[in-house]
Amino acid sequence: MKRIISLTFGLVMTLTMSAQDDVQFPFPQIPELLQTPEARLGYLMEHYWSRYDFSDTSERGQAVAEQGFADYVNLMQYADSATCALSARALADSISRSQSRLEQFDGLVDHYLGNPNSPLRNDVTYAHLLRAFTALPQLDEARRSRMAFRLRMVERNQPGTQAADFTFIDREGREHRLYDVDSELTLIVFSDPECEHCHEQMPRIMGSRVLTQDARLRVLNIYPDHNAEAWQKDVKPLPQNWLEGRSPEGLIIREQTYYLPALPSLYLLDRQKRVVVKDGSIDQVEAVLSHQ
């Protein structure tokens, strides 16, 4: 089931509802005097958990929390950074009083945002929640260390930041650097010839009219790992605006220059090599290119 929340003037959110009335998440009521989408969304995010009973550790209470959390992380992608940070801190503070709730929400964060196959995966949202959780004084050191490591990974190459430069070697053995590629837009497609998901996705990516016909765009198909022999055998015809190469000795993976929990992984960069899309899907990249 779905619940539609109009944030005003065309900005409408579709939120999940359980088929059972007793596990519906208690969304806050947005005051009618808030008229702009930004103000309404800001209020919703700031007060999102205000009506939820964090003391209810029953099976029902946990089901309500998960249903609400899935909608929560979906909404966060529409809010500004300051609002997301404030909302994440409020959630972290609310769950900090109960070890069982902390464990549950830590698991939800991983499941919905850390799982590379999650349709809600979003590293910007993931980072906001990890920052808020790692700041909790009640965390034991093992959990804090694990969260801090995850945060370091997802904070790399965030949208709006300069992409990390790297060296790659082409088919003729010549060495290049990412920042030497002169183009208005650069798309890095990290892939692996031994990755089954890449075998499924690469024909779709290589056949994209947007990626092959946009004159502003240069595409780099990069193998980030160390098996040079497997990459050398994986010769395929490339679109005209594509370059391909491999990371020498798999340095991109070894040094974790880019966070690549699953392949293929797409990074869209602007002329200054700032990240526009981080680890996005082909649909996300095509949508951004079509609107620019």
N, C-alpha and C positions, 0 to 999 in steps of 0.2 A: 504494500500500500504506500501511497505518497501523500505528503502534506505540502501544500503550496503556500509559501510565505512571500507576500508582495512587499518588497522593500521600497516601493513607490516608482511610478513613472517608468514602467517597462523592466525594471530590475526585479526579477522574480526568481526565488530559490525553490527548488523541488527537494523536499526533505523526506527521508524514509520514515514510514510508520509501520509498526508491527500490526499484524492482523488481530492481535489480542489487545483489547483496550487497556489491560492492566500493565502492559509493558511499553506503553507510549511514553516517549521522553517528554518531560514537562518544559517545553520551550517558554522563554520569558515573553511577556506581552510587550510589544514595542509601543511606546506612547504615540498617540495620533499627532501630537504637536510636532514630532520629528518628521519633516517632510522630504528631505533630500535622501537619496539612496545612501550616501556616505554616512550621514548621521544615523540613519536607521540600522545600517549594517554595523556601525561602530557600537551602538547601544546593544544590539543583539550579541555581538562578540564579547563585550565587556560583562554582560549579565547572563551569558549563555548558561552557566552552571548554577545560577542563583536559586533555582527552584528544585534542583536535584538533591536528594537526600544521600549524602556521602556516608552516613552511618548505616545505611541499609546494605549489609553485606550478604544478603540472601541471594539465592539463584536468580530471583526476579530482579533484584536491585542490580546485579551484575549484567543481566540481559538489557535492562534499561540503559545502563551506562554504555554498553557497546553500541547499541542502536544510536544513542545520542552522539557518541564519539565519532562514528562514521560520518554523520552529517556535519559535525564540528570541523573536522579536518577538510571537508569539502568546502565549507564556507570560508575557511581561513585563506584560501587562495585568492579570494576577492577583496580581502581587507588589506589596508596598508600595513607597513612593517611595525609601526609604533603600536597600532591597535592589536596586532597579533602578539607582540611581545607582552603587552599588558594582560591580554586574555590568557596567554600561556602561564604567566606568573600566578594569576588568580587560580587557575586549575591546579597548578603544582602545589600552591599553598593549601588548597582544599583537601587534596589527597594525602598531604604529608602527615596528617594526624592519625592515619591508619596504615599499618604495614601491609595489610592484605589489599587495600585499595591501591597503594603504591605499586605493588607487584602486578595487580590487574592492569593498571593504566600503562605501566612500563611495557607489559605484553601487548597492549593495544597499539601503542606507539610503534613498536617493532612490526606488528602484523600489518597495520594499514599503511605505514610510511617507510619502514625499512625493508619490506619484502619487495624485491625487484619486479615481481609479477602482480603487485597490487594495482588495481586501476586508480586508486587514490594516492599513489606514491607521489610525493612532492618534497624535494630536498629543502626547499625554503621553509615550508611548514615544519618539516622534521627538525631542522636546526632550531627553530623557535622553541619547540617543545623540549628538545634536549638541553638547551641553555637553561630553561626554567627548571628542569628537573635536576640538573647537576648542581644548581645553586642551593638546593635544599640541604640544610645542616643535618637533617635526620638520616641522610643516606649513609649506608655502610660503605667502607672504602672499596670493596670489591665491585659493588654496583656503580659507585661514582666513577671508578676507573674505567669500567666497561662503557658507561654512557659518554664519558669524556673522549674515549677513543672513537666512538661512533660520531660524536660531534666534530672532531677533527677531520674525519673523512668527508662528511657531508658539507662542511664549510668550504671545502676546496672548490674553486672555480664556480662560485655562486653567480647567478645572473647579476650583471652590472659591474662585476669585477674583471680585472685583466686575466685572461686565460693564461695558464702556465705554458711557457714555451717548451718545446722539446725538439730533439733531433730525430729525423727518420731517414732511412736508406731506401732508395728506389730500386727498381728491377736491374738497373745497370750498375748498382753498387755505389752510386753517387749519394753524397750526404747533403741533406737539406735541413732547414729549420722552419718551424711553423711560422715564425714572425717574418721570414723571408718571402712568404706567399703574399703577393700584392694583388688584392682584390677588395671590392667594396664589401663583400660578405664572404665568409669562409664557413663551410660546414665540415666538421670532422666526423667521419663515420668510423668508429672503432669497431672492428669485427675480427673474427677468428675463423680460419678455414676448417677447424675441427669442432666448431660450435654448431649443433643441430638447429638451434633457434636462428642462427645467422643464415643457415641454408634456407630456412623458411622465409626470412624477412628480406634478405638482400635482393632477390628478384624484384620485389615490390619497391624497394628503395632505388635500385638502379633503373627501374622503369618509370619512375616518377617524372612526368612532364615538367613539373615545377623545378625539380632539382637538375634536370638536364638542359632546360631551355632558358633559364634565367641568366641573362648576360652579366648580371652583377655578381654571380656566385661562382666560387671555386670550391670543389669538393675534394677533400683528402680522405681516402680510404686507408686507415692505419691499422696494422696488426700490432697490438701493444705488448705481446708476450714474447717468449724466447725461442720458440721452435722455428728457426729460420728455414729449415728444410721443408716443413709442411707449407709454409707461406710461399716458398719458391715454386712448389708444385701446383699451387692454386692459381693458375694463370687464367684470366677471363677477360673478354673484351670490355673495355670501359667506355662510358660516355666521354665525349670530347672535352668537357670541362672538368674531368676528374684526374686526380693524381693518386698514386698509391705508394705505400711504403711500409716498412716495418720498423719497430723500435729496436735499436741496437741492443742486443743482449737482454731484450725485454725490460728495459729500464722503466718504461711507463708503469708496468705492473710492479716490478721489484721495488721502485721508489714511491709507488702510489701517487704519482704525479696527478693522475685523474682517478676519481672514485668510480670504479666500473664493476658494480655488483652483478651486472648481467650484460650480455652482448646480443645484438649490436647496440651501441650507445651513440647517440647523436648530440653534438654540441654545435650550435650556431653562433658565430662570432661576427661582430661588426668590423668596420675598416680598422679601428684601433685595437682589434683583437680583444674587445670586451665581450663577455658572455651574454648572449641574448636568450638562448634556450639552452638549459643544462640537462643533459641526459634525457632528451625528449623523444617522443615517438615521431614517426614519419608524418602522422597527421598534424601534430603540433607544429612541426617545422614548416610544413606546407602552408598551414594557416597563417603563421607569422609572415612568411615570404609573400603570400598573396595579399596581405594587408599593408605591407610596407611600400 
